[in-house]
């Protein structure tokens, strides 16, 4: 909800992209994808930097352009920040990357789909060609939670493509984030051991239970970090099904995707970024602040310039942190 009705409003365009790189996914993710694109008031997009909003688990990009009660959606936030002179005008893309497993980690997976390629090889070039924005050195991405994870991993893997990134409460420190979550997964699968039937029953249910969403999230992580193309939805777990003991070779594949692992081999590339921003609530209920602190310390040791902040809050409803990150990104890319 716009705070000041006199603030000039930008325009949100709804584009549709038919993806080729997603065609082989095993989870039934549609290849036709909506991409909402915000163009600031008084501009047509030409020559402006491009930011890409990759959202957290359970959401798709266009959720951030929807009307929001008791607060602003992201276009309204951008309108206010730009009109107040707190940030220069930018184009912002909101790609829909939602899947049947409830979300996305924005990496390539034989099960979930080639979401890294979708963003870098399809969605961004598509938006840039349509509006004449972005380009080398003028692209950034931001996200929270799973989106924060995606922003961190993309910055690590593609500092030649992205020039700036903001990581809000991003997944890192997998042993603290995920290990305890396998117990409820096994309890759920004890009632329905077939993952495919469990997922199909989830979608048939008349009411979605929060506890089931957490189970679905863990199945999505398994299909992202250690997929088995022969298994239903590509899901295999890194624990024994009877005793919940970690299977070393399976868990190693998960840890290979932990940003705290990736930074050891790719951290130096972050020095090419124009801006890297990382924050996390100091009482984040998913224990992410400890992973964020570890990343902050490691980046300092590597000599990677970045902005790190902790704030007095948890993981929920922290969109207000964009008031800090979006101006930093826009000014760095402008």
N, C-alpha and C positions, 0 to 999 in steps of 0.2 A: 504494500500500500504506500503510495507516494506520500512522503512526509509534507512536502510543500507543493500544492497543486500548481503553483506558478513556475516551478522548475521546468525548463524546456525538456521535452521527452524525446529520446532517440527512437529509432524504428527497429523492430524485430522482424526479420524475414525468415520464413520457414522454407528451407531447401530440402530436397530429397536426393540422396545419393544411392545408386545401385552398386554395391560393393562387389568386386571380383575376388578380393583376397579372403573374404569371409565365407566363400562358397563351400569350403570343405569342412566347416565346423561340425562337431558331432553332437552338440547340445540343442540343435534346432534353432539357433539364433537367426532371425531373418536377415537377409542380405540387403534389403531396402531399408535405408536409415534416414531418419529425419535429422537435420542439423539446423538449429535456430541460430541466427546471426544478428547480433546487436550492432547497429550503426548509430553513432552519436548524432545528436541534433546538429543540423547545419552542415553535415558531411555526407558524402556518398561512399565513403570507405577508402577511396583512392589515396595511396601514399601513407596511410596510417599503419601503425604497428598492429599485430594480431596477437590476441591472447586466446587460449583455448581452455575452457572450463571442463575438467574431467571430475565427475561427481563421485560420491561415496557409494558404498554397497546399498542395494535396494532401490537405487534411483537411476534415471537416465538424464542426460544433459538438459532436455527441455523442462525438467522439473524446476530449474532455476529461473525460467522465464515465466512460469505460471504466477497468477495472482497469489499473494501470500497474506494471510491474516496476521494482524499484530506486528507487522514488519514489512520490510522491503524485499522484493525479489531482486535478483542481481542487476537487471537493466535499470530498475529504479535506483538502486545503489550507485550504479555508474552515472546515471543522470545527475544525482546529487553531488557526487565527488567531482565530476567534470565541471558542473555549473559553479561550484564553490571555488574552483581553481586549485583544488587539492591534487588533481592529476590531469595530465593532458589527454585529449581524446584518443580512443583506441577502438578497434573492432574486436568484438569478443564472439567466439563461436562456442556453441553448446551442442556437441554431438551426442546423439542417443546411442549409448553402448550397453544398454540393458540386455540381459540374457535370461534364458529359462532357468538358470541356476541363481538368479536373483541379483546379479551384478557383474563386476568386471575388475580385473587387476591390471588391464591395459598392457599385457604382455602377449607374445605369440605362444599359442598352445595348439597342439593337434586336436585337442578336445574342444576347448572354449572358442577357438578361432584365432586368426592372426590379427589381434587388436593393435599391436604395436605397428604393424604394416598398415592397418586401416587408418590410423591417425597420421602417420608420417607420409605414406605413399598415396593416400586417397583423400582423406577428409581435408587436411590442411591445403594441399594443392588445389582442391576443388573450390574451397572458400577463397583462396588467394586469387585464383583466376576469375572468379565471379565478381569480386569487389576491388581488385587491384591493391590489396593490402599486404602486410607482412613481408615475406621474403627473407633471405639470408640475413642474420643479425637482427631481425626485427620480429622474431617469433618468441612467445613465451607461453607457459602453461601453468595452471594452478589447480589445486584440488585439495579435498579434505578426506581423511580416513583412507579408504581404498583409492580415492582420487589423489590424496597426498602421497600414497605409495606410488601410484603411477607417475606422478610428477617427479618424485625422487629418482625412480628407476629410469625414466626417460632422460632426465638430466645426466645421469651417470652413463647411460648407453649411447646417447645421441647429443653430446654437447656441440657437435658440428651442425645440428639441425635446429635445436632449441637454443636460444640465447639467454633465457631467464626462466626461473621456476620458483613457485611458491608452494611450500609443503606444509599444509595444515594438519596436525595430528595424524601424520602418515604412519602406515604400518611399517614398523622396523623393530628388530629384537624379537624374532619369531618364537624363541623358546619361552619368553614371557607372555607373548600374545596368544599363541596357539596351543601349546602343549596340554594345558588343562581342559581345552575345549573338546578333546577327543573322547572323554568319558561320556558326556551327554550324547555324542554322535553314536557311540556304540550302544547306549541304552535305547536310542530311537531305532537303530537298525536291528536290535534284538527282537522287536515286534514285527519288523518287516525287513528281513536281511537283504532283499534285492533292491539295490539303489535305484534302479530304473522305476520299479513299482512305487518306491517311497516318494520319489520326485513327482511321478504322475498323480499319486494320491494327494500330495501337497497342492497341486494345481486344481484338483477336483473339489477340494474342501470348500464349503460355503463360507467359512471364516478362517482367516489366517492367524495362527498362533505365533506370538513373538518367539517362543522357544523353538518352534519349527523353523523360523527364519534364521536363527543361529545355526541350526543343523544344516540348512541349505547353504549358508555362507561357508561352512567348513567343506562341504562337498565341492563348492565352487573353487576354493583354494586348492583342493586336491587335484581338480581338473586343470587348474592353471599351472601348478608348480611341479606336478609329477603325474602327468596323464597316462592312462592306459587305453590305447585306442580300441582294445578288444572288450573293454568293460562298459556297462551301461553308463551313458553320459561321460565316458572316459574317466570315471572316478575310481581310484584305488587309494586306500588309506595308508599312512606310514606307521600304523600300529597293528599289533596282533589283535584279532577280533575277540579273543577270549580273555586275555589278560591286560590288554591296553599297554603293552610294552612297545617302545619305539623299535622299528625295523631300521637298522643303521643305514642301509643303502637307500631306502625310501626317504628317510628323514634328511639324509644328505642332499637329496635333490630339492627338498623344500628350502633348506638353509642356503643353497646356492643362489636362490632368488631373494634372500634377505638383503636389504640395502646395506646392512652392516658387513655382509660378505662381499657384495659387489664393490663397495667403496675401496676394498683392498686392491682390486685389479683395475678399477676405473676411476678412482678418486682424483688422480692428477688431471683428468680431462675436465673436471669441474672448474678448473682455473680459467677456462676459456669463456665461462659464462659472464655476462654483464651484471647479473644479479642472481643470488640464491638466498631465499628466505625460508626459514624453518621455524615453526612454533608448535607449542603443545600446551594443553592445560596441565597444571601442576597436580591435579587429582584425577587425571584421565582414568576412567574406570576399566580401560582395556590395557593398562600398564604401559601405554605408549610413551609416556614421558621419560621412562628409563632408556628406551631405545633412542629417543630424540637426544637425550643427554650424551649417550655414547657416540652418536653420529656427530654431534657438536664437538666433542673432545677429539674424535678422530680427524675431523676436518681441520681443526686447529693444528693438530700434529702434522698434517700434510701441507699446511700453509695455504689452504683453500679459503679465500675470502668469502664470508657469508654473514647473514644477520640471523641471530638465534634469539628467540624470546620464549619465556614461559609466562603464562597468565593464570590468574586465580579462578579456574573453572575446570569442568570436566570435558567429556567428549561430545556432549549433546548441545545442539543449538548455538554454535559458535560462529555463525556466518558473519557476525560483527567484526571478526578478525580481518575480513577482507578490506575493511577501511584502512588497514595498515598495509597489507600486501599489495593490493591492486595499484595504489599510487607508486609504490616502489618499483613494481614491474614496468608500469607505463613510462615512468621517468627514465628508467634504464634503457628502454627500447626506443624512446622518442628521438 
